[in-house]
Amino acid sequence: MIDAAVKRHSRRGLYAPFILVLVALAVWSGWWLYLTRQIDGRLEAQAQVLRQAGWEVRYAGKSIAGWPFRTRLGLTQLELKAPSGHALDFPVLNAEANAYQPTKWVLVAPEGLMLTRAGKGQVAVKGDAIRMSASGIDRAWPDLALEMVNPVFTTQTQAEPFPIARAARVEFYVRPHAKAAPGPADASGDAIDVMFRLVDGQGRADGPVEGFAQDGKLTTQLEATLDKAGLLKRGGDAAGVLAAWARAGGAFRSVRGDLQAGESRATLSSPVLGADGNGRLTGVLTLQAQKPLPALAGLTSGRQGAINRIGAAGAVAAAGAAQAAGQATGQDHTPLTLVFRDGRTWLGPFPLAPAPKLF
């Protein structure tokens, strides 16, 4: 009798691990199903919110997979069009997160995308990789990172030319700012840090970027703190999200960066840059430049575009005088000041080109 009891007990001990595994698997599967339903519901709810705000949101197909440890969301023929007319079209967009960490997502566009610029036409974007990560999506501002590896930008028929033809990398980052930028405290007073990086960008043929880079490659990194970022969450009107933000006094603060165009190099900084009612940049940008003459001279080389060649020629002369004065005193850097006002970019009294347009 004792031996039989011992044997029965031993069998129970043998089955126990398998029973625990099955229970754990059932519980985990329940969690995975609950999570995927939550993701699906929130996706549809967010799409509806955007539609009510004037956006067009469409997709032809949707799939959710990845059991047991991942959640993979796949959308085909996704179209996102803002009230301003700007739009993104993805043949395929895949999003993936760990089931045990659903606040961090990675999005991939394996077949590229189509960018529609309001009033300017479409640009096809393809590359070795186009991906974005979003971490901490449960926070007011998550950490966002966009990365394009070897992207190629192809302007479509009857569209305005795109300034960049291709690049080694294009990167854009957003993260919450540790301390809000100076200004009146209100519900929209939070701030975010943004950074843009272009590596070995090649301008389109006969374009201003190609001329500025002296037929070489343009590399730049720009960082800034964007204040009143909460306004961006309110959406935008026909003029775009940035237009409403700028009208409310939003600005880029503590701007700094580096630029390399062919033989020319410069570090740049500005305490604050804003935008006028037409979306053109306003403010003062200070540069410490090395060999600025080749880049400025490239703007006068007969290429097509909105470059003011007479103004650029005057800027070349002024920069040459400043460089000669610096060399006479043993300085390696030439101080230059760009002023964005009245919709134009000025170097001293010389207009170079239209000011960069934000919206």
C-alpha positions in Angstrom: 0.0 0.0 0.0 2.8 2.4 0.9 4.6 1.6 -2.4 1.5 2.3 -4.5 0.9 5.6 -2.7 4.5 6.6 -3.4 4.1 5.8 -7.1 0.9 7.7 -7.4 2.5 10.7 -5.8 5.5 10.5 -8.1 3.2 10.6 -11.2 1.5 13.7 -9.9 4.9 15.4 -9.5 5.8 14.4 -13.0 2.7 16.0 -14.5 2.8 19.1 -12.4 5.4 21.0 -14.6 3.4 20.3 -17.7 0.2 21.5 -16.1 1.9 24.7 -15.0 3.2 25.3 -18.5 -0.2 24.8 -20.0 -1.8 27.2 -17.4 0.9 29.8 -18.0 0.4 29.4 -21.8 -3.3 29.8 -21.5 -2.9 33.0 -19.3 -0.3 34.4 -21.7 -2.5 33.7 -24.7 -5.4 35.4 -23.0 -3.2 38.5 -22.4 -2.0 38.5 -26.0 -5.6 38.3 -27.3 -6.7 41.1 -24.9 -3.7 43.2 -26.0 -4.3 42.8 -29.7 -8.0 43.7 -29.3 -6.9 46.8 -27.4 -4.5 47.8 -30.1 -7.1 47.2 -32.8 -9.7 49.3 -30.9 -7.3 52.1 -30.2 -6.2 52.2 -33.9 -9.8 52.5 -35.1 -10.5 55.1 -32.4 -7.5 57.2 -33.4 -8.4 57.0 -37.0 -11.9 58.3 -36.2 -10.4 61.2 -34.1 -8.3 62.2 -37.1 -11.2 62.0 -39.5 -13.3 64.2 -37.2 -10.4 66.7 -37.3 -10.5 66.9 -41.1 -8.0 64.2 -41.9 -8.5 61.5 -44.5 -7.5 58.1 -43.2 -7.9 55.0 -45.4 -6.3 51.5 -45.7 -7.2 48.5 -47.8 -6.2 45.7 -45.4 -5.3 45.1 -41.8 -3.7 42.1 -40.1 -2.6 41.4 -36.5 -0.2 38.5 -35.8 3.0 37.7 -33.8 1.7 35.3 -31.1 3.1 34.5 -28.6 5.7 37.1 -27.8 5.2 39.9 -30.3 2.4 42.0 -31.7 2.7 42.7 -35.4 0.3 45.1 -37.1 0.2 45.2 -40.9 -1.6 47.8 -43.0 -1.8 47.9 -46.8 -2.5 50.9 -49.0 -2.5 53.2 -46.1 -3.3 56.9 -46.9 -3.0 59.7 -44.5 -4.0 63.2 -45.7 -3.9 66.3 -43.5 -6.4 69.2 -43.9 -3.5 71.2 -45.3 -3.3 68.9 -48.3 0.0 67.3 -47.2 -0.2 63.5 -47.4 1.6 60.2 -46.9 0.8 57.0 -48.8 2.3 53.7 -47.8 1.9 50.6 -50.0 2.7 48.6 -46.9 3.3 49.7 -43.3 4.3 47.2 -40.6 4.4 48.0 -36.9 5.8 45.6 -34.2 6.1 45.6 -30.4 7.0 43.1 -27.8 3.8 41.8 -26.1 5.5 42.3 -22.7 6.5 45.9 -23.6 3.6 47.4 -25.7 4.7 51.0 -25.1 7.6 50.7 -27.6 6.9 50.2 -31.3 9.0 50.0 -34.5 7.4 50.9 -37.8 8.8 49.9 -41.2 7.8 50.9 -44.7 9.4 48.1 -46.7 8.1 49.4 -50.1 8.8 53.0 -49.5 6.2 55.8 -49.4 4.7 58.6 -51.5 5.0 62.1 -50.1 2.4 64.7 -51.3 3.3 68.3 -50.8 0.3 70.6 -50.8 0.4 72.6 -54.0 3.7 71.1 -55.1 3.0 67.6 -56.1 4.3 64.2 -55.2 7.7 62.7 -54.4 8.3 59.0 -54.2 10.7 58.0 -51.4 12.5 54.6 -51.4 15.6 53.3 -49.8 17.4 50.4 -48.2 15.4 51.1 -45.0 12.7 53.5 -43.9 11.7 53.0 -40.3 10.5 54.8 -37.2 10.6 53.9 -33.5 8.3 55.3 -30.8 9.1 54.6 -27.2 7.0 55.6 -24.2 3.8 56.1 -26.1 1.9 56.2 -22.8 3.7 59.5 -22.0 2.6 63.0 -23.0 5.5 63.1 -25.5 7.1 59.8 -26.5 10.6 59.5 -27.8 10.4 59.3 -31.6 13.1 58.4 -34.1 12.8 58.4 -37.9 15.6 56.9 -40.0 16.1 56.5 -43.8 19.1 54.6 -45.1 20.2 55.5 -48.6 16.9 57.2 -49.5 16.2 58.2 -53.1 13.7 61.1 -53.7 12.0 60.9 -57.1 9.8 63.9 -58.1 6.6 62.7 -59.9 5.2 64.1 -63.2 4.1 67.8 -63.1 5.4 68.2 -59.5 7.7 70.9 -58.4 11.4 69.7 -58.1 12.4 68.3 -54.7 15.7 69.9 -53.5 17.4 66.6 -52.5 17.9 63.7 -55.0 19.4 61.2 -52.6 21.4 60.8 -49.4 23.3 58.3 -47.3 21.1 58.9 -44.3 18.2 61.1 -43.2 17.4 61.1 -39.5 14.9 63.0 -37.3 14.5 62.7 -33.6 11.9 64.0 -31.0 12.1 63.7 -27.3 10.5 65.6 -24.3 12.5 68.6 -23.1 13.6 68.4 -19.5 12.7 72.0 -18.8 10.1 74.1 -20.7 11.4 77.0 -22.8 11.0 80.5 -21.3 7.6 82.0 -21.9 4.2 82.4 -20.3 3.0 79.2 -18.5 -0.1 77.7 -20.0 -1.6 74.4 -20.9 0.3 74.4 -24.2 3.7 75.5 -22.7 5.4 72.1 -22.8 8.5 71.8 -25.0 10.2 69.1 -27.0 13.7 68.7 -28.3 14.1 68.0 -32.0 17.1 67.1 -34.1 17.5 66.7 -37.9 20.5 65.0 -39.6 21.3 64.8 -43.3 24.4 62.8 -44.3 25.9 63.1 -47.7 22.9 64.6 -49.3 23.0 65.2 -53.1 21.0 68.0 -54.6 18.9 67.6 -57.7 20.5 68.4 -61.0 20.9 72.2 -61.5 19.3 72.9 -58.2 20.4 75.3 -55.4 21.6 72.5 -53.1 23.8 71.1 -55.8 25.3 74.6 -56.4 25.7 75.3 -52.7 27.5 72.0 -52.2 29.7 72.8 -55.2 28.5 69.6 -57.0 29.5 67.7 -53.9 27.6 66.4 -50.9 25.8 68.3 -48.1 25.9 67.1 -44.5 24.1 68.9 -41.8 22.9 68.4 -38.2 20.4 70.8 -36.6 19.1 70.8 -33.0 16.5 73.0 -31.3 13.9 73.2 -28.6 10.4 73.6 -29.8 8.3 75.5 -27.3 4.5 75.4 -26.9 4.6 71.9 -28.3 1.2 71.1 -26.8 -0.4 73.2 -29.6 0.7 70.6 -32.1 -1.6 68.1 -30.5 -4.6 70.2 -31.3 -4.3 69.5 -35.0 -4.3 72.1 -37.7 -6.4 73.8 -40.3 -5.9 74.1 -44.1 -2.6 75.9 -43.4 -1.2 73.0 -41.4 -0.3 72.1 -37.9 2.8 74.3 -37.8 0.8 77.3 -38.9 -1.5 77.2 -35.9 1.6 76.7 -33.7 3.4 79.7 -35.2 0.4 81.9 -35.0 0.2 81.2 -31.2 3.8 82.3 -30.8 5.5 79.0 -31.1 9.3 79.2 -31.9 12.5 77.2 -32.2 14.8 78.1 -29.3 18.5 77.3 -28.6 19.1 76.5 -32.2 22.5 75.0 -33.0 24.1 72.9 -35.7 26.9 72.1 -38.1 27.0 72.2 -41.9 29.4 70.9 -44.4 29.0 71.6 -48.1 32.0 70.5 -50.3 35.0 72.5 -49.0 32.9 74.8 -46.9 32.1 74.2 -43.2 30.2 76.1 -40.6 28.8 75.9 -37.1 25.6 77.9 -36.6 23.5 79.1 -33.7 20.4 81.2 -32.9 18.6 82.0 -29.7 15.2 81.9 -31.4 13.7 81.4 -34.8 10.1 81.8 -35.7 7.8 82.0 -38.7 5.8 84.7 -40.3 2.2 84.5 -41.5 3.3 83.0 -44.8 5.3 80.2 -43.1 8.7 81.8 -43.9 11.4 81.5 -41.3 12.2 84.7 -39.3 15.1 85.5 -37.0 18.9 85.8 -37.0 21.3 82.9 -37.5 25.0 83.3 -36.6 27.6 81.3 -38.5 31.3 80.6 -37.8 32.4 79.5 -41.3 35.5 77.9 -42.8 36.0 78.5 -46.5 32.6 80.0 -47.1 33.4 81.4 -50.5 33.1 78.2 -52.6 29.6 77.5 -51.2 28.4 81.1 -51.8 30.0 81.2 -55.2 28.1 78.0 -56.1 24.8 79.9 -55.7 25.8 82.2 -58.6 26.9 79.5 -61.1 23.8 79.8 -63.4 21.7 77.0 -61.9 18.0 77.3 -61.9 16.0 78.2 -58.9 14.9 81.0 -56.7 18.5 82.2 -56.0 19.0 86.0 -56.2 22.3 85.9 -58.2 23.0 89.6 -57.9 22.5 89.4 -54.1 24.6 86.2 -53.9 27.4 87.9 -55.9 27.4 90.7 -53.4 27.4 88.3 -50.5 30.4 86.5 -52.0 32.3 89.8 -52.1 31.3 90.7 -48.5 32.3 87.2 -47.3 35.6 87.4 -49.2 36.4 90.7 -47.4 35.4 89.2 -44.0 37.6 86.1 -44.7 40.5 88.2 -45.8 40.2 90.3 -42.7 40.1 87.2 -40.5 43.2 85.7 -42.2 45.0 88.9 -41.6 44.5 88.6 -37.9 45.2 84.8 -37.9 41.6 83.7 -37.5 40.5 80.4 -39.1 36.8 81.1 -39.0 34.8 83.8 -40.8 31.9 85.2 -38.8 28.7 85.6 -40.9 25.2 86.5 -40.0 22.1 85.3 -41.9 18.9 87.3 -41.3 15.5 85.9 -42.2 13.0 88.7 -42.7 10.4 89.8 -45.1 10.3 86.3 -46.6 13.9 86.5 -47.7 17.3 85.3 -46.5 19.8 88.1 -46.1 23.6 88.1 -45.7 24.3 91.6 -44.6 22.5 93.9 -47.1 22.4 91.2 -49.8 19.3 89.1 -50.4 20.2 85.5 -51.2 17.0 83.6 -51.7 13.5 83.1 -50.2 13.6 82.3 -46.5 13.1 78.6 -45.7 9.4 77.8 -45.6 8.0 75.8 -42.7 4.4 75.5 -43.9 
